[in-house]
Amino acid sequence: MFRTRVLSSAVLIPVVAVATYVGGWVLAGVLFVVAVIAVYELFQLMEGAGYRPSLLASIVVMAAFLAAAQLFGQGLTGLVLTVSVMGTLVMQLLRSRDGHPTQSW
């Protein structure tokens, strides 16, 4: 376990340092990959508890936030937040087969 952590640190610290230094789309890409991995792990826990979240919707929302932030700064974050909340809620209500769609949302 300790060996795995040291090896992953040896690889990831330079990747994060370079991405932070370069910035722009490189940093946004690294952040996107990290966010997808984190959401995937969270969704594994949620599915184990009986919920049915949408991984695809979450990935699309994360990509929209990163693209909006990269292209327009903070100008569109409110719009992206509003559209993503309303869109994912409607999608979850339509796709849910169980009686608790808002809990999975």
Phi and psi in radians as a Rosetta constraint file:
Dihedral C 1 N 2 CA 2 C 2 CIRCULARHARMONIC -1.116 0.35
Dihedral N 2 CA 2 C 2 N 3 CIRCULARHARMONIC -0.691 0.35
Dihedral C 2 N 3 CA 3 C 3 CIRCULARHARMONIC -1.075 0.35
Dihedral N 3 CA 3 C 3 N 4 CIRCULARHARMONIC -0.726 0.35
Dihedral C 3 N 4 CA 4 C 4 CIRCULARHARMONIC -1.104 0.35
Dihedral N 4 CA 4 C 4 N 5 CIRCULARHARMONIC -0.727 0.35
Dihedral C 4 N 5 CA 5 C 5 CIRCULARHARMONIC -1.140 0.35
Dihedral N 5 CA 5 C 5 N 6 CIRCULARHARMONIC -0.718 0.35
Dihedral C 5 N 6 CA 6 C 6 CIRCULARHARMONIC -1.155 0.35
Dihedral N 6 CA 6 C 6 N 7 CIRCULARHARMONIC -0.761 0.35
Dihedral C 6 N 7 CA 7 C 7 CIRCULARHARMONIC -1.126 0.35
Dihedral N 7 CA 7 C 7 N 8 CIRCULARHARMONIC -0.748 0.35
Dihedral C 7 N 8 CA 8 C 8 CIRCULARHARMONIC -1.167 0.35
Dihedral N 8 CA 8 C 8 N 9 CIRCULARHARMONIC -0.626 0.35
Dihedral C 8 N 9 CA 9 C 9 CIRCULARHARMONIC -1.133 0.35
Dihedral N 9 CA 9 C 9 N 10 CIRCULARHARMONIC -0.697 0.35
Dihedral C 9 N 10 CA 10 C 10 CIRCULARHARMONIC -1.115 0.35
Dihedral N 10 CA 10 C 10 N 11 CIRCULARHARMONIC -0.525 0.35
Dihedral C 10 N 11 CA 11 C 11 CIRCULARHARMONIC -1.514 0.35
Dihedral N 11 CA 11 C 11 N 12 CIRCULARHARMONIC -0.776 0.35
Dihedral C 11 N 12 CA 12 C 12 CIRCULARHARMONIC -1.379 0.35
Dihedral N 12 CA 12 C 12 N 13 CIRCULARHARMONIC -0.547 0.35
Dihedral C 12 N 13 CA 13 C 13 CIRCULARHARMONIC -1.065 0.35
Dihedral N 13 CA 13 C 13 N 14 CIRCULARHARMONIC -0.816 0.35
Dihedral C 13 N 14 CA 14 C 14 CIRCULARHARMONIC -1.123 0.35
Dihedral N 14 CA 14 C 14 N 15 CIRCULARHARMONIC -0.623 0.35
Dihedral C 14 N 15 CA 15 C 15 CIRCULARHARMONIC -1.108 0.35
Dihedral N 15 CA 15 C 15 N 16 CIRCULARHARMONIC -0.798 0.35
Dihedral C 15 N 16 CA 16 C 16 CIRCULARHARMONIC -1.159 0.35
Dihedral N 16 CA 16 C 16 N 17 CIRCULARHARMONIC -0.701 0.35
Dihedral C 16 N 17 CA 17 C 17 CIRCULARHARMONIC -1.101 0.35
Dihedral N 17 CA 17 C 17 N 18 CIRCULARHARMONIC -0.788 0.35
Dihedral C 17 N 18 CA 18 C 18 CIRCULARHARMONIC -1.159 0.35
Dihedral N 18 CA 18 C 18 N 19 CIRCULARHARMONIC -0.772 0.35
Dihedral C 18 N 19 CA 19 C 19 CIRCULARHARMONIC -1.091 0.35
Dihedral N 19 CA 19 C 19 N 20 CIRCULARHARMONIC -0.689 0.35
Dihedral C 19 N 20 CA 20 C 20 CIRCULARHARMONIC -1.177 0.35
Dihedral N 20 CA 20 C 20 N 21 CIRCULARHARMONIC -0.705 0.35
Dihedral C 20 N 21 CA 21 C 21 CIRCULARHARMONIC -1.160 0.35
Dihedral N 21 CA 21 C 21 N 22 CIRCULARHARMONIC -0.785 0.35
Dihedral C 21 N 22 CA 22 C 22 CIRCULARHARMONIC -1.239 0.35
Dihedral N 22 CA 22 C 22 N 23 CIRCULARHARMONIC -0.753 0.35
Dihedral C 22 N 23 CA 23 C 23 CIRCULARHARMONIC 1.222 0.35
Dihedral N 23 CA 23 C 23 N 24 CIRCULARHARMONIC -2.768 0.35
Dihedral C 23 N 24 CA 24 C 24 CIRCULARHARMONIC 1.010 0.35
Dihedral N 24 CA 24 C 24 N 25 CIRCULARHARMONIC -2.403 0.35
Dihedral C 24 N 25 CA 25 C 25 CIRCULARHARMONIC -1.197 0.35
Dihedral N 25 CA 25 C 25 N 26 CIRCULARHARMONIC -0.485 0.35
Dihedral C 25 N 26 CA 26 C 26 CIRCULARHARMONIC -1.119 0.35
Dihedral N 26 CA 26 C 26 N 27 CIRCULARHARMONIC -0.839 0.35
Dihedral C 26 N 27 CA 27 C 27 CIRCULARHARMONIC -1.109 0.35
Dihedral N 27 CA 27 C 27 N 28 CIRCULARHARMONIC -0.727 0.35
Dihedral C 27 N 28 CA 28 C 28 CIRCULARHARMONIC -1.065 0.35
Dihedral N 28 CA 28 C 28 N 29 CIRCULARHARMONIC -0.684 0.35
Dihedral C 28 N 29 CA 29 C 29 CIRCULARHARMONIC -1.137 0.35
Dihedral N 29 CA 29 C 29 N 30 CIRCULARHARMONIC -0.747 0.35
Dihedral C 29 N 30 CA 30 C 30 CIRCULARHARMONIC -1.130 0.35
Dihedral N 30 CA 30 C 30 N 31 CIRCULARHARMONIC -0.758 0.35
Dihedral C 30 N 31 CA 31 C 31 CIRCULARHARMONIC -1.066 0.35
Dihedral N 31 CA 31 C 31 N 32 CIRCULARHARMONIC -0.682 0.35
Dihedral C 31 N 32 CA 32 C 32 CIRCULARHARMONIC -1.102 0.35
Dihedral N 32 CA 32 C 32 N 33 CIRCULARHARMONIC -0.795 0.35
Dihedral C 32 N 33 CA 33 C 33 CIRCULARHARMONIC -1.083 0.35
Dihedral N 33 CA 33 C 33 N 34 CIRCULARHARMONIC -0.773 0.35
Dihedral C 33 N 34 CA 34 C 34 CIRCULARHARMONIC -1.098 0.35
Dihedral N 34 CA 34 C 34 N 35 CIRCULARHARMONIC -0.734 0.35
Dihedral C 34 N 35 CA 35 C 35 CIRCULARHARMONIC -1.142 0.35
Dihedral N 35 CA 35 C 35 N 36 CIRCULARHARMONIC -0.701 0.35
Dihedral C 35 N 36 CA 36 C 36 CIRCULARHARMONIC -1.117 0.35
Dihedral N 36 CA 36 C 36 N 37 CIRCULARHARMONIC -0.732 0.35
Dihedral C 36 N 37 CA 37 C 37 CIRCULARHARMONIC -1.115 0.35
Dihedral N 37 CA 37 C 37 N 38 CIRCULARHARMONIC -0.755 0.35
Dihedral C 37 N 38 CA 38 C 38 CIRCULARHARMONIC -1.131 0.35
Dihedral N 38 CA 38 C 38 N 39 CIRCULARHARMONIC -0.754 0.35
Dihedral C 38 N 39 CA 39 C 39 CIRCULARHARMONIC -1.155 0.35
Dihedral N 39 CA 39 C 39 N 40 CIRCULARHARMONIC -0.678 0.35
Dihedral C 39 N 40 CA 40 C 40 CIRCULARHARMONIC -1.064 0.35
Dihedral N 40 CA 40 C 40 N 41 CIRCULARHARMONIC -0.777 0.35
Dihedral C 40 N 41 CA 41 C 41 CIRCULARHARMONIC -1.125 0.35
Dihedral N 41 CA 41 C 41 N 42 CIRCULARHARMONIC -0.739 0.35
Dihedral C 41 N 42 CA 42 C 42 CIRCULARHARMONIC -1.076 0.35
Dihedral N 42 CA 42 C 42 N 43 CIRCULARHARMONIC -0.741 0.35
Dihedral C 42 N 43 CA 43 C 43 CIRCULARHARMONIC -1.186 0.35
Dihedral N 43 CA 43 C 43 N 44 CIRCULARHARMONIC -0.552 0.35
Dihedral C 43 N 44 CA 44 C 44 CIRCULARHARMONIC -1.075 0.35
Dihedral N 44 CA 44 C 44 N 45 CIRCULARHARMONIC -0.729 0.35
Dihedral C 44 N 45 CA 45 C 45 CIRCULARHARMONIC -1.142 0.35
Dihedral N 45 CA 45 C 45 N 46 CIRCULARHARMONIC -0.740 0.35
Dihedral C 45 N 46 CA 46 C 46 CIRCULARHARMONIC -1.140 0.35
Dihedral N 46 CA 46 C 46 N 47 CIRCULARHARMONIC -0.734 0.35
Dihedral C 46 N 47 CA 47 C 47 CIRCULARHARMONIC -1.152 0.35
Dihedral N 47 CA 47 C 47 N 48 CIRCULARHARMONIC -0.582 0.35
Dihedral C 47 N 48 CA 48 C 48 CIRCULARHARMONIC -1.125 0.35
Dihedral N 48 CA 48 C 48 N 49 CIRCULARHARMONIC -0.470 0.35
Dihedral C 48 N 49 CA 49 C 49 CIRCULARHARMONIC -1.557 0.35
Dihedral N 49 CA 49 C 49 N 50 CIRCULARHARMONIC 0.003 0.35
Dihedral C 49 N 50 CA 50 C 50 CIRCULARHARMONIC 1.741 0.35
Dihedral N 50 CA 50 C 50 N 51 CIRCULARHARMONIC 0.060 0.35
Dihedral C 50 N 51 CA 51 C 51 CIRCULARHARMONIC -1.546 0.35
Dihedral N 51 CA 51 C 51 N 52 CIRCULARHARMONIC 2.832 0.35
Dihedral C 51 N 52 CA 52 C 52 CIRCULARHARMONIC -2.226 0.35
Dihedral N 52 CA 52 C 52 N 53 CIRCULARHARMONIC 1.235 0.35
Dihedral C 52 N 53 CA 53 C 53 CIRCULARHARMONIC -1.311 0.35
Dihedral N 53 CA 53 C 53 N 54 CIRCULARHARMONIC 2.830 0.35
Dihedral C 53 N 54 CA 54 C 54 CIRCULARHARMONIC -1.782 0.35
Dihedral N 54 CA 54 C 54 N 55 CIRCULARHARMONIC 1.908 0.35
Dihedral C 54 N 55 CA 55 C 55 CIRCULARHARMONIC -1.149 0.35
Dihedral N 55 CA 55 C 55 N 56 CIRCULARHARMONIC -0.726 0.35
Dihedral C 55 N 56 CA 56 C 56 CIRCULARHARMONIC -1.076 0.35
Dihedral N 56 CA 56 C 56 N 57 CIRCULARHARMONIC -0.773 0.35
Dihedral C 56 N 57 CA 57 C 57 CIRCULARHARMONIC -1.090 0.35
Dihedral N 57 CA 57 C 57 N 58 CIRCULARHARMONIC -0.707 0.35
Dihedral C 57 N 58 CA 58 C 58 CIRCULARHARMONIC -1.148 0.35
Dihedral N 58 CA 58 C 58 N 59 CIRCULARHARMONIC -0.685 0.35
Dihedral C 58 N 59 CA 59 C 59 CIRCULARHARMONIC -1.141 0.35
Dihedral N 59 CA 59 C 59 N 60 CIRCULARHARMONIC -0.723 0.35
Dihedral C 59 N 60 CA 60 C 60 CIRCULARHARMONIC -1.107 0.35
Dihedral N 60 CA 60 C 60 N 61 CIRCULARHARMONIC -0.732 0.35
Dihedral C 60 N 61 CA 61 C 61 CIRCULARHARMONIC -1.134 0.35
Dihedral N 61 CA 61 C 61 N 62 CIRCULARHARMONIC -0.761 0.35
Dihedral C 61 N 62 CA 62 C 62 CIRCULARHARMONIC -1.084 0.35
Dihedral N 62 CA 62 C 62 N 63 CIRCULARHARMONIC -0.739 0.35
Dihedral C 62 N 63 CA 63 C 63 CIRCULARHARMONIC -1.112 0.35
Dihedral N 63 CA 63 C 63 N 64 CIRCULARHARMONIC -0.679 0.35
Dihedral C 63 N 64 CA 64 C 64 CIRCULARHARMONIC -1.140 0.35
Dihedral N 64 CA 64 C 64 N 65 CIRCULARHARMONIC -0.740 0.35
Dihedral C 64 N 65 CA 65 C 65 CIRCULARHARMONIC -1.093 0.35
Dihedral N 65 CA 65 C 65 N 66 CIRCULARHARMONIC -0.807 0.35
Dihedral C 65 N 66 CA 66 C 66 CIRCULARHARMONIC -1.157 0.35
Dihedral N 66 CA 66 C 66 N 67 CIRCULARHARMONIC -0.720 0.35
Dihedral C 66 N 67 CA 67 C 67 CIRCULARHARMONIC -1.160 0.35
Dihedral N 67 CA 67 C 67 N 68 CIRCULARHARMONIC -0.745 0.35
Dihedral C 67 N 68 CA 68 C 68 CIRCULARHARMONIC -1.117 0.35
Dihedral N 68 CA 68 C 68 N 69 CIRCULARHARMONIC -0.725 0.35
Dihedral C 68 N 69 CA 69 C 69 CIRCULARHARMONIC -1.157 0.35
Dihedral N 69 CA 69 C 69 N 70 CIRCULARHARMONIC -0.689 0.35
Dihedral C 69 N 70 CA 70 C 70 CIRCULARHARMONIC -1.247 0.35
Dihedral N 70 CA 70 C 70 N 71 CIRCULARHARMONIC -0.692 0.35
Dihedral C 70 N 71 CA 71 C 71 CIRCULARHARMONIC -1.481 0.35
Dihedral N 71 CA 71 C 71 N 72 CIRCULARHARMONIC -0.661 0.35
Dihedral C 71 N 72 CA 72 C 72 CIRCULARHARMONIC -2.171 0.35
Dihedral N 72 CA 72 C 72 N 73 CIRCULARHARMONIC 0.155 0.35
Dihedral C 72 N 73 CA 73 C 73 CIRCULARHARMONIC 1.180 0.35
Dihedral N 73 CA 73 C 73 N 74 CIRCULARHARMONIC -2.431 0.35
Dihedral C 73 N 74 CA 74 C 74 CIRCULARHARMONIC -1.601 0.35
Dihedral N 74 CA 74 C 74 N 75 CIRCULARHARMONIC 0.097 0.35
Dihedral C 74 N 75 CA 75 C 75 CIRCULARHARMONIC -1.116 0.35
Dihedral N 75 CA 75 C 75 N 76 CIRCULARHARMONIC -0.562 0.35
Dihedral C 75 N 76 CA 76 C 76 CIRCULARHARMONIC -1.888 0.35
Dihedral N 76 CA 76 C 76 N 77 CIRCULARHARMONIC 0.086 0.35
Dihedral C 76 N 77 CA 77 C 77 CIRCULARHARMONIC -1.121 0.35
Dihedral N 77 CA 77 C 77 N 78 CIRCULARHARMONIC -0.623 0.35
Dihedral C 77 N 78 CA 78 C 78 CIRCULARHARMONIC -1.125 0.35
Dihedral N 78 CA 78 C 78 N 79 CIRCULARHARMONIC -0.742 0.35
Dihedral C 78 N 79 CA 79 C 79 CIRCULARHARMONIC -1.137 0.35
Dihedral N 79 CA 79 C 79 N 80 CIRCULARHARMONIC -0.791 0.35
Dihedral C 79 N 80 CA 80 C 80 CIRCULARHARMONIC -1.090 0.35
Dihedral N 80 CA 80 C 80 N 81 CIRCULARHARMONIC -0.710 0.35
Dihedral C 80 N 81 CA 81 C 81 CIRCULARHARMONIC -1.100 0.35
Dihedral N 81 CA 81 C 81 N 82 CIRCULARHARMONIC -0.802 0.35
Dihedral C 81 N 82 CA 82 C 82 CIRCULARHARMONIC -1.101 0.35
Dihedral N 82 CA 82 C 82 N 83 CIRCULARHARMONIC -0.853 0.35
Dihedral C 82 N 83 CA 83 C 83 CIRCULARHARMONIC -1.116 0.35
Dihedral N 83 CA 83 C 83 N 84 CIRCULARHARMONIC -0.707 0.35
Dihedral C 83 N 84 CA 84 C 84 CIRCULARHARMONIC -1.204 0.35
Dihedral N 84 CA 84 C 84 N 85 CIRCULARHARMONIC -0.703 0.35
Dihedral C 84 N 85 CA 85 C 85 CIRCULARHARMONIC -1.120 0.35
Dihedral N 85 CA 85 C 85 N 86 CIRCULARHARMONIC -0.881 0.35
Dihedral C 85 N 86 CA 86 C 86 CIRCULARHARMONIC -1.139 0.35
Dihedral N 86 CA 86 C 86 N 87 CIRCULARHARMONIC -0.755 0.35
Dihedral C 86 N 87 CA 87 C 87 CIRCULARHARMONIC -1.150 0.35
Dihedral N 87 CA 87 C 87 N 88 CIRCULARHARMONIC -0.778 0.35
Dihedral C 87 N 88 CA 88 C 88 CIRCULARHARMONIC -1.227 0.35
Dihedral N 88 CA 88 C 88 N 89 CIRCULARHARMONIC -0.581 0.35
Dihedral C 88 N 89 CA 89 C 89 CIRCULARHARMONIC -1.147 0.35
Dihedral N 89 CA 89 C 89 N 90 CIRCULARHARMONIC -0.816 0.35
Dihedral C 89 N 90 CA 90 C 90 CIRCULARHARMONIC -1.078 0.35
Dihedral N 90 CA 90 C 90 N 91 CIRCULARHARMONIC -0.756 0.35
Dihedral C 90 N 91 CA 91 C 91 CIRCULARHARMONIC -1.069 0.35
Dihedral N 91 CA 91 C 91 N 92 CIRCULARHARMONIC -0.756 0.35
Dihedral C 91 N 92 CA 92 C 92 CIRCULARHARMONIC -1.156 0.35
Dihedral N 92 CA 92 C 92 N 93 CIRCULARHARMONIC -0.675 0.35
Dihedral C 92 N 93 CA 93 C 93 CIRCULARHARMONIC -1.133 0.35
Dihedral N 93 CA 93 C 93 N 94 CIRCULARHARMONIC -0.621 0.35
Dihedral C 93 N 94 CA 94 C 94 CIRCULARHARMONIC -1.375 0.35
Dihedral N 94 CA 94 C 94 N 95 CIRCULARHARMONIC -0.557 0.35
Dihedral C 94 N 95 CA 95 C 95 CIRCULARHARMONIC -1.603 0.35
Dihedral N 95 CA 95 C 95 N 96 CIRCULARHARMONIC -0.261 0.35
Dihedral C 95 N 96 CA 96 C 96 CIRCULARHARMONIC -1.265 0.35
Dihedral N 96 CA 96 C 96 N 97 CIRCULARHARMONIC 2.289 0.35
Dihedral C 96 N 97 CA 97 C 97 CIRCULARHARMONIC -1.782 0.35
Dihedral N 97 CA 97 C 97 N 98 CIRCULARHARMONIC -0.258 0.35
Dihedral C 97 N 98 CA 98 C 98 CIRCULARHARMONIC -1.633 0.35
Dihedral N 98 CA 98 C 98 N 99 CIRCULARHARMONIC -3.121 0.35
Dihedral C 98 N 99 CA 99 C 99 CIRCULARHARMONIC -1.579 0.35
Dihedral N 99 CA 99 C 99 N 100 CIRCULARHARMONIC 0.164 0.35
Dihedral C 99 N 100 CA 100 C 100 CIRCULARHARMONIC -2.342 0.35
Dihedral N 100 CA 100 C 100 N 101 CIRCULARHARMONIC 1.082 0.35
Dihedral C 100 N 101 CA 101 C 101 CIRCULARHARMONIC -1.209 0.35
Dihedral N 101 CA 101 C 101 N 102 CIRCULARHARMONIC -0.570 0.35
Dihedral C 101 N 102 CA 102 C 102 CIRCULARHARMONIC -1.274 0.35
Dihedral N 102 CA 102 C 102 N 103 CIRCULARHARMONIC -0.459 0.35
Dihedral C 102 N 103 CA 103 C 103 CIRCULARHARMONIC -1.194 0.35
Dihedral N 103 CA 103 C 103 N 104 CIRCULARHARMONIC -0.670 0.35
Dihedral C 103 N 104 CA 104 C 104 CIRCULARHARMONIC -1.273 0.35
Dihedral N 104 CA 104 C 104 N 105 CIRCULARHARMONIC -0.491 0.35
